[in-house]
Amino acid sequence: MKIKILSLLFWLAAMNLCYAQNGSIRGRVFDATNNETLGFASVGILKTEKGALSDEDGNYKIEGLKHGLYNLQVSYVGYERKIIYEIRVFETKPTVVDFALKPNANEIDEVVVKPSLFEKSEETPLSSRSLGSMEIERAPGGGRDISRVVNVLPGVASPPASNRNDLSIRGGSPSENRFYVDGFEVSTINHFTTQGSSGGVWGVLDANMIRDMSLITGAFPTFAGNALSSVFDINLKEGNRETNDMQLNLGVIQSGINANGAISEDITYMTSARVADFNLLFSDRPIIPTFYDFVGKVMFNLNDKNRLELLGIGALDKMKINEEESEKTEENLYSLERARKIDQWNYSAGLKWTHFYGSGFTNVYLYENTLSNDILKYQDNDPSKLKIMDYESDETDYKLRVENKLNRFGFNLGFGGAYELGKYSVESEHYRVNSNGYEFIDLNSSLTVNKYAVFANVAKQLMDEKLGVNVGFRMDANDYSEAFSNPLEQFSPRVNLTYQLSPSLRASFNSGIYYENPSYTMMGYTVAGELVNQSALKPIRSTHVIAGMEYLTDINSSFSVEGFYKRYSDYPFSLTDGISMANKGSGFGIFGAEEVSSASKGRSYGVEFLYQQKLYHGFYGIFSYTFVKSEFDNGDGNYVPSAWDYGNIVNFTIGKQFGNNWEVGAKFLYNGGTPYTPYDVAASSKIENWEKRGSGILDYSLLNTERSEPFYELDIRIDKKFYFEKWNLNIYLDIRNVLNYQDGNVPELILVRDSNNEPIVDSNDSESYQTKVSTIKSFGIQPNFGIIIEL
C-alpha cells in the first residue's frame, strides 16, 4: 500500500513540475529598541547580486527567486549588521522576514565586526547557542522535536539508549532547566513530563511554529530566575501578513495540522494541533503512549507604539498498559512490572503587551501555567490485586512580569520585577520501598506560595567599542519559610566581559551566582499533615565561572571553545535514601516527594568545543565535543560521580542538499557511559518488597560505583521536496539508530520465571523470589516515514 501511495505522489510531482511562479522575500526593517522604521536599509541575499533597499516606511521586497533556501543580510549605518540563515522561499507565496536591528557605534566608524552566527545579547555574550527553524525541522533522528535536536549542541546530554528527553546540561540535573516561549516561562515543553523535573517523552511544540531557539547554559539573563543549568529561549514565528498558509504533517507516529495568516491588516495568527498514537509502531510493546497538543498565537499590532500577543500551549497525555497484546519476552515482562497508567495534562496561557517609546520599550507578561498529573498502579496491573499507587496532583502558577529596556547616554539598561502566586495540591496513597523494607505513604497536602523578584542590568561598550561590560543582579523571595523570605540572602550578581580581539575573534568571561527554589513536590511534602521539609529547605545556590573564545569565518561558520566551573551548595539531600537529589530527576513519575534537607553540595566542570556550519554551497553541519565532570557529596562530605557524569560527549551532524530538491543528513552521537548504582539483591528479592515496587531496590551505600558501557547512535534522514503551482510536498524518511546499537543501558534486576512466566520462589528462602541481573536491550532501529503537505 505504501509503495502505491509513493508511486502516486511521484507521478503527481512529475505532472505538476511545469507550474512555477516567481518567489519573493519581503518584510520590514526597524529599530529593535523603539520599533521606529529604518528607511533605505540595504537588504541582500548572500553570495548573489539580488537585493533591495527598504523604503521610507522600512519595507523591502526582493522578487524573482526560485524555491529554495537563502541567507539574507541587512545593513544600516549606525546599526549592527544582521544575517538570517536558511530562509525558505516558495514560488507559490511570498516569504515574510522582518529585521530588528540593534544600534552599534562600530558601524558609524566603519569598523567591520562580523555578525555572530548566534543571536547573542549583551547579557549573554557566551554560553548561548542557537538553532534556526530549518536546523530543527530537518535534524536526523530529531523527529522535529526541539528537546531531541538540542543534544547536538555542546554541554548537552540525554540518557543513552532512551526515548526520553531528560536533558542534563553541563553536568546538572534535568530539574535545573527552564523554558521560555516568546518570553513566557512555561512549566514544561515535554509530554509525560516528570513532575518536579523537566524531562519527558516528546516535545510539545510543533517544529514548524518555531522561528529559532537559543540554549543558554551560562550567563543567564536577569529576567530568567529559578535556573541553575540552562534557559531555553524559544521564539515562535508570526503569522504571514501576506497570505493564509496551511501545513499537513502525516507520519507513522504523529500527525498534525498548522495554519497561519492574517485576520486583518493588523492581526496575524499561527496555530498548530497534533496527535500521536504509537499503536502502529509499537503494537507489541507493553506500554503505548498517546498524546495530543495545541499551540496558538495571535499578534495584534495596535499601532506603531503598542503590540499585544496572546499565547496558548496545551498538552494531553495518556499512557496505556498493553499487557494482553504485548509479547511475553523478558524485556516486556520487566516493563509491565514497572508500568503505570498515566493521565497527564498541562497548559500555559497568557498575554504580552509591548509598549515602545523614544529610547526603549516595556514588556508586560500576564499568564498562567497548570500541570495535572494522575498515576495509577496495581500489582501485576490487575485491579483486583493490591493497589501500589494512586496519585493525583495539580500545580498552578499565576505569573506577572514587567521588563524595561532602554538606551541612555550610551548605556543599555534593563530592569523589572515579577510576582508569582503558586498553588500545589496532592493526594496520594502509595508504597515506598527501600533496603529497610516498605512503608505505606498516605499523602494529602496543599501549598500556596507568594513569590517576588526584582532584577536589573547595565551594559556599556568601552575602549573604542572593543570591550563590552555588562553587570546585573537579581533578588528573589517568597513566603514559604524564613529561609526564603529575605531577598538579600538570594542576591544574585553577575558580570560579563567581552573583548573584540579582531573583527573575527572575540574573548568572553562570565561569573555569576544563581538560585533555584526546590520543586513543589519537595516544598509541599507532608507527614501527618505537617510540612516536614519547611524548616530544612533553603534556596539552591550555584556559582558559575565561564571563559571562552569564538572565531567567525568567511564561509558562514564559527569555532568556539569554552571552559566552565559550577559549584553547588544547599542542594536537597534525600533523608529517605541518604543521597543527593542531584542524582534523581529522570524517568516517569514524580521527583522530590519525600523528606529532604538542604545539606548537599556539588560541583561540575569541563570544556566544550563547537564548530557550526550554516548553509554554504548546499552543505551544513555541527560538530561538538564536551568533557564534563559532575560530582556531589554522598552524605559524608566525600564527592562521588553524579548520575550526570557523562565524561566524553561527541555529537556530529552533517547534511547536503542535492539537485532536484533532494536532501540527506546524518547525525552521530556518543557518550562515555553513565554512572549507576548496583542493586541490593537481598532486599529486592523479598516477595513483600517486590510486589509493592515491581523493580529492584538500589544499594545507595554503593552510590554510582559502576558505569555503563559507552553509547553511540547513528541517525539518517532523507528528504525529497516537490513544488507545484498551488501547493508543495515534502516526503521524508527519518531513521534512528541505523546501526541497531542496543547496549548502553544499565543492568536491571529482574525476576527468574518458569515456563508459564510465573516468578520462581527461591528454594533457599521461601520469602524471596529468584532474581538475576540482566541488561535490557533498548529500542533497535526506529524508522519514521512522513509526508508534509503545504498549502
C-alpha positions in Angstrom: 0.0 0.0 0.0 2.8 2.4 0.9 4.5 1.7 -2.4 1.3 2.6 -4.3 0.9 5.8 -2.4 4.6 6.8 -3.1 4.2 6.0 -6.8 1.1 8.2 -7.0 2.9 11.1 -5.3 5.9 10.9 -7.6 3.6 10.8 -10.6 1.7 13.8 -9.4 5.0 15.6 -8.9 6.1 14.9 -12.5 2.8 16.1 -13.8 3.0 19.4 -11.9 6.6 20.5 -12.1 5.9 22.7 -15.1 3.8 25.0 -13.0 6.1 27.6 -11.4 5.8 31.2 -10.2 8.5 33.6 -9.0 9.1 33.5 -5.3 9.8 36.6 -3.2 11.0 37.8 0.2 9.5 40.9 1.7 9.4 42.4 5.2 10.2 45.4 7.4 13.4 46.8 8.8 13.1 48.6 12.1 15.0 49.7 15.3 14.9 46.8 17.8 14.9 49.3 20.7 11.9 51.6 19.8 10.2 50.0 16.8 11.0 53.0 14.5 11.3 52.2 10.8 14.6 52.3 9.1 14.3 53.6 5.6 16.9 52.9 2.9 18.5 49.9 4.7 20.4 47.6 2.4 18.9 44.0 2.2 20.7 41.4 0.2 21.0 37.7 -0.4 24.5 36.5 0.4 26.6 35.2 -2.5 24.2 36.7 -5.1 23.6 40.1 -6.6 20.0 40.1 -5.6 18.9 42.7 -3.1 16.8 45.8 -2.3 16.6 49.0 -0.3 13.9 49.5 2.2 11.5 52.3 1.5 10.7 55.3 3.8 8.5 53.0 5.9 11.2 50.4 6.3 9.5 47.9 3.9 11.6 46.0 1.3 10.9 43.4 -1.3 13.2 41.0 -3.3 11.5 39.2 -6.2 12.3 36.8 -9.0 13.5 34.0 -6.7 13.4 30.3 -7.2 12.2 28.0 -4.5 14.9 27.0 -2.0 16.9 28.3 1.0 18.6 31.7 1.1 20.8 33.6 3.6 19.7 37.2 3.9 21.8 40.1 5.3 20.7 43.6 6.2 22.9 46.6 7.0 22.2 50.1 8.0 24.6 52.9 9.1 24.8 53.1 12.9 23.3 49.6 13.4 24.7 46.1 13.7 24.7 44.0 10.6 22.4 41.1 10.8 22.2 37.8 8.9 19.3 35.4 9.0 20.2 32.0 7.6 18.2 29.5 5.6 15.1 31.5 4.8 12.8 29.2 2.9 11.3 30.6 -0.3 8.3 29.2 -2.2 7.2 30.1 -5.7 3.6 29.8 -4.6 3.6 32.5 -1.9 5.7 35.4 -0.5 8.0 34.8 2.4 7.9 37.5 5.1 11.1 38.3 7.1 11.4 41.3 9.4 14.7 42.6 10.7 15.0 44.2 14.1 18.4 46.0 14.2 20.4 47.0 17.3 22.2 50.3 17.4 26.0 50.0 17.2 28.5 52.8 17.1 31.0 50.4 15.4 29.1 50.7 12.2 29.3 54.5 12.3 33.1 54.3 12.5 33.1 51.7 9.7 34.8 49.2 11.9 33.8 45.9 10.3 32.8 43.4 13.0 31.3 40.2 11.7 27.8 39.3 12.8 27.8 36.2 15.0 26.1 33.1 13.8 24.3 33.1 17.1 21.9 35.7 18.3 23.6 36.9 21.5 22.6 39.7 23.8 24.9 41.8 25.9 23.5 40.0 28.9 24.5 36.6 27.4 27.7 37.1 25.3 28.8 33.5 25.8 27.3 30.0 26.5 24.4 30.8 24.2 23.9 28.5 21.1 21.1 28.9 18.7 19.3 26.8 16.1 17.1 28.1 13.3 13.8 26.7 12.2 15.3 24.6 9.3 18.0 23.2 11.5 15.3 22.0 13.9 12.9 20.6 11.3 15.5 18.6 9.3 17.6 17.2 12.2 18.2 13.5 11.6 16.7 11.4 14.4 15.2 14.5 15.9 11.6 13.8 15.0 11.0 17.6 14.7 11.3 17.7 18.5 13.4 20.5 19.9 14.3 18.6 23.0 15.9 15.9 20.9 17.5 18.3 18.4 19.4 20.3 21.1 21.6 17.3 22.0 23.9 18.2 19.1 25.0 21.3 21.0 27.9 21.3 23.4 27.2 20.6 27.1 24.0 18.7 26.4 23.5 15.0 27.2 20.5 12.8 27.5 20.1 9.2 28.9 21.7 6.7 26.5 19.6 4.1 24.8 16.5 6.0 25.9 13.4 7.6 24.3 13.2 10.3 27.0 14.2 13.9 26.9 15.8 14.1 30.4 18.4 16.7 29.4 21.5 17.1 31.5 23.2 20.4 30.8 26.9 20.8 31.9 26.6 18.1 34.4 23.4 19.3 36.0 20.1 17.6 36.8 17.1 18.0 34.4 15.3 19.8 37.2 17.7 22.7 36.7 16.4 23.7 33.2 13.9 26.5 32.5 11.9 27.1 29.3 10.7 30.4 27.8 8.5 30.7 24.7 8.2 34.2 23.3 9.3 35.4 26.7 6.6 33.4 28.6 8.0 30.9 31.1 6.3 27.6 30.5 6.3 24.8 33.1 7.3 22.1 30.6 7.8 21.6 26.9 7.5 17.8 27.0 4.8 15.2 27.0 4.7 12.9 30.0 6.8 15.3 32.0 8.5 14.2 35.2 6.7 16.2 37.9 9.2 18.2 39.8 11.7 18.0 37.0 11.7 18.9 33.3 12.2 15.7 31.2 9.6 13.9 29.2 9.0 11.7 26.2 8.3 14.1 23.3 8.3 17.8 22.7 5.0 19.8 22.9 5.9 22.4 20.4 5.4 21.8 16.7 8.8 22.5 14.9 7.0 24.3 12.1 5.9 27.0 14.6 9.4 27.7 15.9 11.4 30.6 14.3 14.5 29.9 16.3 15.8 28.9 19.7 18.7 29.7 21.9 20.1 27.3 24.5 21.7 29.4 27.3 24.0 27.3 29.5 25.5 30.1 31.5 25.5 33.9 31.8 21.7 33.8 32.3 19.7 36.9 31.6 18.4 38.6 34.8 14.7 38.2 33.9 15.1 34.4 34.0 15.1 33.2 37.5 15.0 29.7 39.1 17.6 28.3 36.7 20.9 26.6 37.6 21.9 24.8 34.4 20.1 26.2 31.4 17.5 28.6 29.9 15.7 27.6 26.7 14.8 30.8 24.9 12.3 29.8 22.1 10.8 32.2 19.7 7.8 31.3 17.6 7.0 32.6 14.1 4.4 35.2 13.4 1.5 34.6 11.0 2.1 35.5 7.4 0.8 39.1 6.8 0.6 38.4 3.0 -1.3 35.2 2.7 -3.0 32.4 4.7 -1.0 29.2 4.8 -1.7 25.6 5.9 0.5 22.6 6.5 -0.4 19.0 7.0 2.1 16.6 8.6 1.2 12.9 8.2 3.7 10.5 9.9 3.9 7.0 11.2 3.9 8.2 14.8 2.3 11.6 14.8 0.1 13.7 12.5 -0.8 17.3 12.7 -2.0 20.5 11.1 -0.9 24.0 11.5 -2.2 27.2 9.9 -1.1 30.8 9.9 -2.1 34.1 8.2 -3.7 37.4 8.7 -7.1 38.0 10.3 -6.9 41.7 9.3 -4.3 44.2 8.3 -3.1 44.4 11.9 -3.9 41.0 13.3 -2.0 37.8 12.5 -2.4 34.2 13.8 -0.5 31.0 14.0 -1.9 27.7 15.3 -0.9 24.0 15.5 -2.7 20.8 16.6 -1.1 17.3 16.7 -1.9 13.8 17.7 0.5 10.9 18.2 -0.5 7.3 18.7 2.2 4.7 19.0 -0.1 1.8 18.4 1.1 1.4 14.8 4.8 1.3 15.6 4.7 -0.3 19.0 1.6 -2.6 18.9 3.5 -5.4 20.6 5.1 -3.2 23.3 3.9 -3.4 26.9 3.4 0.4 27.1 1.7 2.5 24.5 1.6 6.3 24.9 -0.8 8.6 23.2 -0.6 12.4 23.2 -2.3 15.5 21.9 -1.0 19.1 21.8 -2.1 22.5 20.7 -0.3 25.8 20.2 -2.0 29.1 19.3 -0.5 32.6 18.9 -2.3 35.8 17.9 -0.5 39.1 17.3 -2.3 42.5 17.5 -0.3 45.5 16.0 -2.4 48.1 17.8 -0.3 51.0 16.5 3.3 52.0 16.0 3.9 52.0 19.7 1.9 49.1 21.1 1.7 45.4 20.3 -0.3 42.7 22.1 0.4 38.9 21.9 -1.9 36.1 23.0 -0.3 32.7 23.5 -1.7 29.3 24.5 0.1 26.0 24.7 -1.6 22.8 25.9 -1.0 19.0 26.0 -2.9 15.9 26.9 -1.1 12.6 27.6 -2.3 9.1 28.2 -0.2 6.0 28.9 -1.9 2.7 28.2 -0.7 -0.7 29.6 -0.8 -3.1 26.7 -0.4 -6.4 28.7 -2.7 -8.6 26.6 -1.2 -7.9 23.2 2.5 -7.5 24.1 4.9 -10.3 23.5 5.8 -12.1 26.7 9.6 -11.5 26.3 11.9 -11.0 29.3 12.1 -7.3 28.4 8.4 -6.8 28.1 7.6 -8.6 31.3 10.1 -6.4 33.1 8.5 -3.3 31.6 5.0 -4.5 32.6 6.0 -4.8 36.2 7.2 -1.2 36.3 4.4 0.2 34.1 2.0 2.7 35.4 -1.2 4.1 34.0 -0.6 7.8 33.5 -3.1 10.6 32.7 -1.5 14.0 32.5 -2.4 17.4 31.0 -0.9 20.8 31.2 -1.3 24.2 29.6 0.3 27.7 29.5 -1.8 30.7 28.5 -1.4 34.4 28.7 -0.8 37.8 27.1 2.2 40.1 26.5 1.8 43.8 26.0 4.8 45.7 24.4 4.9 49.4 24.5 7.7 51.3 22.6 8.8 54.8 23.5 11.6 57.1 22.3 14.6 55.3 23.8 13.3 51.8 24.6 10.3 49.6 25.3 8.4 47.9 28.1 7.1 44.3 28.1 4.3 43.2 30.5 3.6 39.5 30.8 0.5 38.1 32.5 0.0 34.3 32.2 -0.8 31.0 33.9 0.9 27.6 33.9 -1.0 24.5 35.1 0.0 20.8 35.4 -2.3 18.0 36.4 -0.8 14.5 37.0 -2.6 11.3 37.8 -0.8 8.0 38.2 -2.4 4.6 39.0 -0.6 1.3 39.6 -1.9 -2.2 40.7 0.2 -5.3 41.4 0.5 -7.2 38.2 -1.6 -4.5 36.6 -4.7 -6.3 38.0 -7.3 -4.0 39.6 -8.4 -7.0 41.8 -4.9 -7.1 43.5 -3.0 -4.7 45.7 -3.1 -1.0 44.7 0.5 0.1 44.7 0.0 3.7 43.8 -2.9 6.1 43.4 -1.5 9.6 42.9 -3.3 12.8 41.9 -1.6 16.2 41.9 -2.1 19.7 40.5 0.3 22.6 40.1 -0.7 26.1 39.0 1.4 29.3 38.8 -0.1 32.7 38.1 2.7 35.0 36.8 3.2 38.7 36.3 6.4 40.1 34.9 7.4 43.6 33.8 10.6 44.3 31.9 12.0 47.6 30.7 14.8 48.0 28.1 16.2 51.4 27.1 19.3 53.1 25.8 20.5 56.3 27.5 23.8 58.1 27.2 25.5 55.1 25.6 24.3 52.7 28.3 21.9 49.9 27.6 19.7 49.5 30.7 17.3 46.7 31.7 15.2 46.4 34.8 12.0 45.0 36.0 10.1 42.9 38.6 8.0 39.8 38.9 5.2 38.3 41.1 4.0 34.8 41.1 1.2 33.0 43.0 1.9 29.3 43.2 -0.6 26.7 44.2 0.1 23.0 44.7 -2.0 20.1 45.9 -1.5 16.3 46.1 -3.5 13.3 47.2 -1.6 10.0 47.1 -1.6 6.5 48.6 1.5 4.6 47.7 4.2 2.3 49.0 7.8 3.5 49.5 10.2 0.6 49.3 14.0 0.6 50.1 16.6 -1.5 51.7 15.0 -1.1 55.1 11.6 -2.5 54.0 8.4 -0.9 52.8 6.3 1.9 54.2 2.7 2.9 53.2 2.5 6.6 52.5 -0.8 8.5 52.8 -0.1 11.9 51.5 -2.7 14.7 51.5 -1.2 18.2 51.1 -1.8 21.7 49.7 0.5 24.6 49.4 0.2 28.3 48.4 3.4 30.4 47.9 3.8 34.1 47.0 7.0 34.8 45.1 8.6 38.2 44.3 11.6 39.3 42.3 13.4 42.4 41.1 16.2 42.5 38.5 18.4 44.9 36.6 21.4 45.1 34.4 23.5 47.7 32.6 25.8 47.4 29.6 28.4 49.7 28.1 31.0 49.5 25.3 34.4 50.8 26.2 37.9 51.1 24.6 36.7 52.2 21.2 33.9 49.7 21.4 36.2 46.7 21.7 35.5 46.0 25.4 31.9 45.1 26.4 30.9 45.2 30.1 27.6 44.0 31.5 26.8 43.9 35.1 23.5 42.9 36.6 21.7 41.4 39.6 18.5 39.6 40.6 16.8 39.2 44.0 14.1 36.7 44.8 12.0 36.0 47.8 8.9 34.1 48.8 6.8 33.4 51.9 7.3 29.6 52.1 9.6 29.9 55.1 12.0 32.3 56.8 14.9 30.9 54.8 13.2 32.1 51.6 11.8 35.4 52.8 14.9 37.7 52.7 15.7 38.8 49.2 19.2 39.9 50.3 20.0 36.3 51.1 19.1 35.4 47.4 21.1 38.3 45.9 22.3 37.1 42.5 25.0 39.2 41.0 26.6 38.6 37.6 29.2 40.2 35.4 30.0 39.6 31.7 33.1 40.8 29.8 33.8 40.6 26.1 36.8 41.8 24.2 36.9 42.0 20.4 40.5 40.9 19.6 39.9 41.2 15.9 36.8 41.5 13.6 36.6 37.7 13.6 37.8 36.8 17.1 36.2 37.6 20.4 37.0 36.5 24.0 34.4 36.4 26.7 34.2 35.9 30.5 31.3 35.4 32.9 30.8 34.9 36.6 27.5 34.8 38.5 25.5 33.4 41.4 22.2 31.8 40.7 19.4 30.5 42.9 16.6 28.0 42.3 13.6 27.0 44.5 13.2 23.3 45.3 10.3 21.7 43.5 6.7 22.0 44.8 6.8 18.2 45.4 9.6 18.8 48.0 8.2 22.1 49.4 4.6 20.6 49.7 5.6 17.2 51.1 3.8 16.4 54.4 3.8 13.8 57.1 0.7 13.7 59.3 -0.4 17.0 57.8 2.9 18.8 58.7 5.2 20.4 56.0 8.2 18.4 57.2 10.6 20.0 54.8 9.7 23.6 55.5 12.3 24.2 58.2 15.0 22.1 56.4 14.9 23.6 52.9 16.8 26.6 51.5 17.1 28.0 48.0 19.6 26.0 46.0 22.7 28.0 45.1 25.1 27.6 42.1 28.1 29.8 41.4 29.3 29.8 37.8 32.7 30.8 36.3 33.0 30.6 32.4 35.6 31.8 29.9 35.6 31.3 26.1 36.6 32.4 22.7 34.7 32.5 19.3 36.2 32.8 15.8 34.0 33.6 12.8 35.0 32.5 9.3 34.0 33.9 5.9 32.1 30.7 4.9 29.1 31.0 7.3 30.8 29.1 10.1 32.2 29.6 13.6 34.6 27.9 16.0 34.2 28.3 19.7 35.7 26.9 22.9 34.5 27.4 26.5 35.6 26.2 29.9 33.1 26.2 32.8 33.0 25.5 36.5 29.9 25.3 38.6 29.8 24.9 42.4 26.5 23.9 44.1 25.5 24.4 47.7 22.3 23.9 49.8 21.2 21.2 47.4 18.4 19.0 48.6 19.5 15.7 50.2 17.2 12.7 50.5 16.8 11.7 54.1 15.0 8.6 52.9 17.7 7.2 50.6 20.7 9.1 52.0 21.8 10.6 48.7 21.8 14.0 47.0 18.7 14.7 45.0 21.0 15.8 42.2 21.2 12.1 41.3 17.5 11.9 40.6 15.1 13.7 38.3 14.7 11.4 35.3 12.2 8.8 34.3 8.4 8.6 34.5 6.6 9.7 37.6 7.4 12.2 40.4 10.6 13.8 41.6 11.1 15.1 45.1 8.0 13.8 47.0 10.0 12.8 50.1 11.7 14.1 53.2 14.8 16.2 52.3 17.1 18.8 53.8 19.4 21.3 52.1 22.5 19.5 53.2 24.2 18.6 49.9 26.9 20.2 47.8 28.3 19.5 44.4 30.4 20.7 41.5 30.6 20.2 37.8 33.3 21.4 35.4 34.5 20.8 31.9 35.4 22.1 28.5 33.3 22.5 25.3 34.2 22.8 21.6 31.8 23.7 18.8 32.1 24.1 15.1 28.9 25.1 13.4 28.5 25.5 9.6 25.5 27.3 8.4 24.2 26.7 4.9 27.1 27.2 2.4 27.1 25.8 -1.1 24.5 23.3 -0.1 26.4 22.0 2.9 25.6 22.5 6.6 26.8 20.8 9.8 27.5 20.9 13.5 30.3 19.2 15.5 30.5 19.5 19.2 32.7 17.9 21.9 32.2 18.1 25.6 34.2 16.8 28.5 32.2 17.1 31.7 32.8 16.0 35.3 29.8 16.1 37.7 30.2 15.2 41.4 28.0 15.5 44.5 28.7 14.6 48.1 27.3 11.3 49.4 26.4 12.5 52.9 29.8 12.1 54.5 31.5 15.0 52.8 33.2 13.0 50.0 32.4 13.6 46.4 31.2 10.8 44.1 30.3 10.9 40.4 26.7 12.1 39.9 24.2 10.4 37.7 25.0 13.0 35.1 28.8 12.4 35.0 28.9 11.5 31.3 32.6 12.2 30.7 33.2 12.5 27.0 30.3 13.6 24.8 30.6 13.8 21.0 27.9 14.9 18.6 28.3 15.3 14.8 25.6 16.4 12.3 26.2 16.9 8.6 23.9 17.5 5.7 23.9 18.1 1.9 21.4 19.5 -0.5 21.4 17.8 -3.9 19.8 18.6 -7.2 16.2 18.0 -7.9 15.4 19.0 -4.3 16.9 16.0 -2.6 18.5 16.4 0.9 20.4 13.9 3.0 21.5 14.4 6.6 23.2 12.2 9.2 23.8 12.6 12.9 26.3 10.6 15.1 26.3 10.9 18.9 28.5 9.2 21.5 28.8 9.5 25.3 31.2 7.7 27.6 28.6 5.9 29.7 26.7 6.9 32.9 27.5 6.0 36.5 24.9 3.8 38.1 24.2 2.2 41.5 24.0 -1.6 41.8 21.0 -3.3 43.4 20.5 -4.5 46.9 19.7 -8.0 45.7 18.7 -9.5 49.1 16.2 -6.7 49.9 14.9 -6.5 46.3 14.2 -10.2 46.1 11.9 -10.2 49.2 8.5 -11.1 47.9 6.7 -8.4 50.0 9.1 -5.8 48.7 8.9 -6.8 45.0 5.1 -6.9 45.0 5.0 -3.3 46.2 7.7 -2.0 44.0 7.9 -4.1 40.8 11.6 -3.5 40.4 14.9 -3.7 42.2 16.0 -1.6 45.2 19.2 0.3 44.7 22.0 -0.1 47.2 22.9 3.5 47.9 25.8 2.5 50.0 27.4 1.8 46.7 26.2 5.0 45.0 27.3 5.4 41.4 30.2 3.0 41.8 29.5 1.3 38.5 29.5 2.8 35.0 27.5 1.6 31.9 29.1 0.9 28.6 29.8 3.8 26.2 26.8 4.6 24.0 26.7 5.6 20.3 23.9 6.2 17.8 23.7 7.0 14.1 20.6 8.6 12.7 19.9 9.3 9.0 17.2 11.5 7.3 16.3 11.7 3.6 14.0 14.4 2.3 12.6 14.9 -1.2 10.6 18.1 -1.9 8.2 18.8 -4.7 7.0 22.3 -5.7 3.6 22.6 -7.5 1.6 25.5 -8.8 -0.5 26.0 -5.6 1.0 23.6 -3.1 4.2 21.9 -2.0 5.1 18.4 -0.9 7.9 17.0 1.3 8.4 13.3 1.7 10.9 12.2 4.4 12.4 9.1 5.9 13.9 9.5 9.3 15.7 6.5 10.8 17.1 6.5 14.4 19.8 4.1 15.4 20.7 2.8 12.0 23.5 0.7 13.4 21.0 -1.1 15.7 23.1 -0.5 18.8 21.1 -1.7 21.7 23.6 -1.8 24.5 24.4 1.2 26.8 21.6 0.6 29.3 22.5 0.0 32.9 21.9 -3.6 34.1 18.5 -4.3 35.7 17.4 -6.7 38.3 14.6 -9.0 37.0 12.6 -12.0 38.2 13.5 -15.5 37.1 10.3 -17.1 35.7 9.1 -20.5 34.9 7.7 -21.7 31.5 4.3 -20.1 32.4 6.1 -16.7 33.0 5.3 -17.0 36.7 8.1 -15.9 39.2 10.0 -18.6 40.9 10.4 -18.6 44.6 13.9 -19.1 45.9 14.3 -22.7 47.1 16.6 -21.5 49.9 14.3 -18.7 51.1 10.5 -19.1 50.8 10.1 -15.3 51.4 12.1 -14.3 48.4 11.9 -14.7 44.6 14.8 -15.8 42.4 16.2 -12.8 40.7 19.0 -12.2 38.2 20.8 -9.2 36.8 20.2 -8.6 33.1 20.9 -5.8 30.6 17.6 -4.9 29.0 18.0 -4.1 25.3 17.0 -0.7 24.2 14.9 0.1 21.1 16.6 -1.0 17.9 16.3 0.6 14.5 13.4 3.1 14.6 12.2 4.2 11.2 9.8 7.1 10.8 8.2 7.9 7.4 6.2 11.1 6.9 4.6 13.4 4.4 4.3 17.2 4.8 1.8 19.0 2.6 2.0 22.8 2.4 -1.0 24.7 1.0 
